[in-house]
Amino acid sequence: MIETKDLCKSFDGAKALDKVTLTVSDGEITGLVGTNGAGKSTLLRLMAGVLKPDAGTITVDGQPVWDDPKAKSQFVFVSDDPYFFNNATPKDMADYYRSLYPAFDKAQFDRLIKAFDLEMTRRVATFSKGMKRQLAILLAVCAKTKYVLLDETFDGLDPVMRAAVKSLFANEMSERGLTPLISSHSLRELEDICDHVGLLHKGGLLLSEDLDDMKTGLLKLQCVFSDENDAQNVSKSLKVLSDERQGRLHVMTVRGTREQVTEIFSHIDTVFFEILPLTLEELFIAETEGAGYDVRKLIIQ
Amino acid sequence: MMSENSSFSNFVTLQKNIFKRRKWLIVLAFVTFILFDAGFLSLYLTGLTRSSAIDAAKEMLGAGNINTVIVLVGSVLLAIEGFHWLSNKQKIDFYESQPISRNAHFVGVIINSAVILVTSYLTGIVLGLIVAASYKACTGAVVKTAFTGFGSNLILSLATFSVSTLAVMLTGTLAVSVIAAVVLLAFEPAFDACVNTCLMMLPTYNGRDFTTHCIFSPVETFYRPAWYAIPHNLLCAAIALVAAYLFYRYRKNEDAGKTVPLKAVRAITKAALIFLAAIIAGSFFEQSAGMAGGIISMIISALVVGGVMEAIYNADIRKVFKGLGFTAIGGVCAIVLMVFCRYDVVGYSRWIPDKAGVKSAYIVNTSGNEIEDTTYAASYMKLTDIDTVNHLLEIGEETTRNTPVEDGSPANTCEIKIYYRMKNGKTMSRKVYIPATARDLMNKVMGSEEFKEGFFRLYHDDDIAKGLKRASASIAYDNADADATRLYANSTDIYQSLKEAYLKDLEHYDFDTAGFKMEIGQIVLDIPSENGEEYLPVYASFSNTIQFLKDNHMYMDLPKKEVDRNSLYSGFYTFPEKISY
């Protein structure tokens, strides 16, 4: 488990992170979302032991991470602009990673390089940005560390590659309990992959919740009432977080369980009624609007 | 045991990885040393006689030549390349997130650099010695010279590497690291030279009292005697390396990319460089445009250098007017120093020591071999008549003060340096012009046994006597007649009789002789030693010496041509206007 507690970091007097407390649970994919400058990269660089916190603590499995090789051997950090040695090929980089991470799986790396259609002996410098990111992810996965920290790594991948990487993570999670921590400036990038999401804004953590918990208490429904007055009756029975109307069609986000909602609507005469799945975006909108934030401006692009 | 094995294994792995990254540097180091120590040596030795080849091999493989330059440049390169990742965010993210401690990184780069330099240099030397051997020039002396040079060059390299590492730690970009390394390596001698240039404006400044001897300049120290150079460069290396390590620990990784991350370092460097630039500009323009021109040039140079530095610091040309406070500090300090020196604000040139605080004194004339004369006088001249020396200084200071610097030496004077050995252990000195009117005082000083003992080396002649025993040593008489044949005598047989005769004549030697009489010739002691030739002036009044020369068939009359006769004028305490034989 990676834990940060009251983490603070400033750059030339400007606060980049302000008392951030976050837990990355083992075996889950945790997403960090926020706009540019929200503090995602800073948080990841602090977690990776690249930066030293001004205040607060960061531990990896209970061990402080700063300048501690043992704690750092638990993860690989893939920055938003991964570095490769001059003139190095994927093979050279694999050799280097193997020297640092004894459990590095060379055979798997060879397989994945082929699967991702990368050339083992071609100079990395000639790779496209997306190919470099793929290579960085493959190196990180094959290092067989418990955690991988990925800073906006998905943002440069095409949909096919993104799906392939997600599938790779899913396998690694089920086989050996890999715990990825992924940052992105777009909620949609993380929509179908994360178990837990933290929302960073201006150096503070606005929200950090399991998606299942969020989904359990929030429902999206659309309906057409026979009598428009029934809309008010619903408001009295359920906490309606939003109610958008298109003609007579209501699209409502409400707090409550599926059973509660079904029970209430069974007593109301509707022309049309349907419960829909909530997107991550809608979950965040619902959760943060109450706190006075317009999350659309923060993270949705 | 497990832990030790693991640590060693990690160390080996780290070294392997660093070596892989520095392949180009390793190739460069080996090629350079082999090229110069073996390749060029081979070309150099071709066609030389064996003795010349031995000398050439010594020169090429020893310290203070091309190997020293390679070692210097190589050390700077190794330090900057070794820690270059600290100035790049992408590389910082890569390296600092890996399971390697910061200490291991630091030590790893140092050891790796040492291994590259030592192995490549050693390879060059060994191949060089093999080349020398093929020319039959690989004697024990050559091997000794090569390995002594190897040792002293490595110590120089260690100091240079440490200073360059410190430069990297104080800066945040590669280009500025290089500039900082040059600044740190050259700053102390540059500062010393600039301050001395300024102090030279003080009329009686001798260039010694305020001279800050370079301690942290490996290159300047390298050329001093080994007993000084080795401990100083080791100390310099230790201090710079400890400082570099502390800055490395203190340094924030987010500072990568900033030219000079630490505000204090920015400010100090800026003020110091502005100070230097202003002094250089002021000294230059003060001579041609007077003090006002000098000050204006100092202000302009301070603004220009300050602006350039701010533009570099901020990587933004629009920031040239930032931090004017430190520009003012550097500039004002320089102007104050220059005004202080130019107008002698504290009365430096009126100083006369309290007799009670002086142990003894010695005087050196600036016309001869000043370094040798000063060293000899410092050892053997102990003038105890301080009242007379003080009186001489008083007259000299007045004469010197009243002579504007730009006018050069005042007429009818001779320049001397008076050194006081103070009872508190310090040595104070002044450089003054002595007028001909101080003849009585000078006679009193130069006529004394104390003066002669510290002026003529025949009084303490162990080196001369030893050197004259060598086969190639000789004694000759030179009357400066270009057409005359010099007569050489076997040195060992006649030296004692020469010494007896000359010392007898010196009993009557004083300022009247030295300052107002023309030499009729010189006895040349050609000694194969460090001092080389030793000249003993012969005056017409030196009857015992002249008799010695005649007895040994060495004497020659004065040359017929006036130009030859005048060439004998040595300038020691002489007043050309009043010279006669």
Boltz contact constraints between the chains, C-beta under 6 A:
constraints:
  - contact:
      token1: [A, 11]
      token2: [B, 254]
      max_distance: 6.0
  - contact:
      token1: [A, 48]
      token2: [B, 97]
      max_distance: 6.0
  - contact:
      token1: [A, 50]
      token2: [B, 93]
      max_distance: 6.0
  - contact:
      token1: [A, 50]
      token2: [B, 96]
      max_distance: 6.0
  - contact:
      token1: [A, 50]
      token2: [B, 97]
      max_distance: 6.0
  - contact:
      token1: [A, 50]
      token2: [B, 253]
      max_distance: 6.0
  - contact:
      token1: [A, 51]
      token2: [B, 253]
      max_distance: 6.0
  - contact:
      token1: [A, 51]
      token2: [B, 254]
      max_distance: 6.0
  - contact:
      token1: [A, 67]
      token2: [B, 101]
      max_distance: 6.0
  - contact:
      token1: [A, 67]
      token2: [B, 102]
      max_distance: 6.0
  - contact:
      token1: [A, 69]
      token2: [B, 99]
      max_distance: 6.0
  - contact:
      token1: [A, 69]
      token2: [B, 100]
      max_distance: 6.0
  - contact:
      token1: [A, 69]
      token2: [B, 101]
      max_distance: 6.0
  - contact:
      token1: [A, 72]
      token2: [B, 99]
      max_distance: 6.0
  - contact:
      token1: [A, 73]
      token2: [B, 99]
      max_distance: 6.0
  - contact:
      token1: [A, 77]
      token2: [B, 97]
      max_distance: 6.0
  - contact:
      token1: [A, 79]
      token2: [B, 93]
      max_distance: 6.0
  - contact:
      token1: [A, 81]
      token2: [B, 90]
      max_distance: 6.0
  - contact:
      token1: [A, 83]
      token2: [B, 90]
      max_distance: 6.0
  - contact:
      token1: [A, 83]
      token2: [B, 91]
      max_distance: 6.0
  - contact:
      token1: [A, 83]
      token2: [B, 94]
      max_distance: 6.0
  - contact:
      token1: [A, 99]
      token2: [B, 13]
      max_distance: 6.0
  - contact:
      token1: [A, 99]
      token2: [B, 17]
      max_distance: 6.0
  - contact:
      token1: [A, 100]
      token2: [B, 98]
      max_distance: 6.0
